[in-house]
C-alpha cells in the first residue's frame, strides 16, 4: 500500500506504525500542513492517515489550511471511500469533516488513563484483540461533542464519551494515542502548547513522571498498536 499521512507537527508522526509499515513493505508520503506544504491529489494513494497536532479544529483564522484539510478529508472518506485512520486531532478532524462537532473538553485528559470498549467496539474488527478496558496515553483538551450522522462510537472514558469512532466501512479514528514510542513524551513536551497543558494537569516534574508512566506501559502500548495496525490493514482491504 501507499499511504498519505497528514501531519501538523514534525514530531507528531505515525510513531511505532512506521516500523510496521516498513516491515510489511508499505510506504507513505508525509505532508506537513503546519509548514505550508500543499495537499497533493488523492489519486495513487491507498489510504489516508491524519495525525495529531497542537492546534484546535476551530482555529481556522490562525491556521487557514484547516479549512482545506477538512474538505480534503471529506472528499477522501465520503467522496472516495478511501481507508482512513485519524488519531487525536485527526479523530476530531474526521468528525468535523463529516458534519459532527468538536469543542473544548469539560475535563481535559492528560496522562496514562483507562479507555473502555463499547459493545460496538468489542464486537467490531478494528479493536479486535484489545482488552475490554486498557491503559493508553491521553493528551488532549478538546473532544468530539457530537459524532457525524452514521458514525458509531467504539470506545469511551468517563471524561470523553467518544474515544474511538467508525464511519462507513473503512474510516476509523481514536482520541487516544496508541502510536507512542520511547521518545514520544520528550518530543511532544517540546511543543509549547503540549508542555503548558501537561504541567497544568500534572504540576512540576510532569514530563518526567509522564515519561515514566508511558515507559512502564510501553510493551502493552506497542502490542496494542500492532494489533490495531493489523486490524486496520484488514479493513482497508474490504470492498
C-alpha positions, -999 to +999 in steps of 0.1 A: +000+000+000+009+036-005-005+059+022-008+096+025-001+110+060-012+145+071+010+159+099+005+190+120+038+189+139+071+174+128+074+152+159+038+141+157+042+114+131+029+078+128+053+067+156+055+029+160+033+024+130+063+034+108+081+003+118+051-019+110+047-003+076+084-008+068+084-044+079+054-051+056+068-033+026+043-004+026+052+032+020+038+066+029+042+103+019+040+128+048+026+163+042+035+188+069+005+211+068+017+234+096+047+242+075+027+252+045+031+221+024+004+216-001-022+189-001-015+165-031-040+149-054-056+118-038-050+097-069-025+070-064-030+067-026-045+036-010-053+052+024-052+084+044-038+088+079-043+121+098-021+126+129-024+148+160-013+184+165-013+213+190-039+233+172-077+230+175-101+222+147-119+255+151-087+277+148-092+283+111-082+320+114-048+311+129-044+281+106-063+287+074-052+253+060-075+236+084-105+245+062-089+229+032-078+199+052-114+192+064-127+194+028-098+171+017-107+145+044-144+147+034-135+140-002-112+111+007-137+094+031-171+104+019-164+111-017-139+082-025-144+057+003-106+058+010-095+038+040-088+063+069-071+064+102-072+095+124-055+100+158-062+128+183-066+159+161-071+135+132-100+120+151-116+154+157-110+165+121-128+134+108-158+142+129-160+178+118-153+170+081-183+147+081-207+170+099-200+163+136-190+189+162-158+193+183-154+216+213-132+222+244-132+193+268-151+198+301-123+178+317-091+176+296-074+142+296-036+142+300-017+112+313-019+074+311-056+067+316-082+039+311-103+035+280-133+012+278-146-005+246-183-001+238-204-030+228-198-020+191-161-017+197-158-051+214-177-068+186-161-049+157-129-055+137-107-025+143-103-031+181-104-068+179-078-084+202-076-053+225-087-057+261-122-046+270-105-020+293-070-008+286-045+019+296-034+044+269-018+078+266-041+108+265-030+144+258-060+165+247-081+194+258-107+192+230-130+163+221-158+152+197-190+165+212-213+151+186-205+123+161-214+127+124-246+111+112-239+074+107-209+072+129-205+046+157-187+050+190-162+022+196-146+033+229-153+057+257-140+070+290-156+089+320-143+123+308-145+118+270-175+099+256-162+094+221-128+079+224-129+059+192-152+061+162-161+044+130-178+059+099-187+038+069-169+006+063-133+019+063-129+051+083-117+048+119-103+073+144-092+074+181-089+103+205-062+084+225-026+078+214-016+043+205+013+051+183+037+060+211+074+053+212+102+056+238+109+093+228+073+104+223+069+123+256+102+140+253+094+151+217+059+163+225+068+182+256+090+205+234+058+218+218+048+248+240+010+241+239+016+205+250+040+214+277+016+240+291-013+216+291+008+188+307+022+210+335-013+225+341-027+190+346+002+172+364+022+200+380+060+203+384+080+174+371+051+164+349+072+155+319+095+131+339+065+115+356+046+110+324+076+096+306+079+071+334+042+062+333+044+057+295+077+037+297+060+013+322+032+006+297+053+006+265+052-031+259+015-031+262+011+000+241+032-014+213+014-047+213-020-030+211-007-007+183+005-036+163-029-053+167-048-022+157-025-018+127-031-054+115-069-048+120-068-016+100-050-032+072-077-060+072-105-034+070-087-014+043-088-045+020-126-048+022-147-035-007 
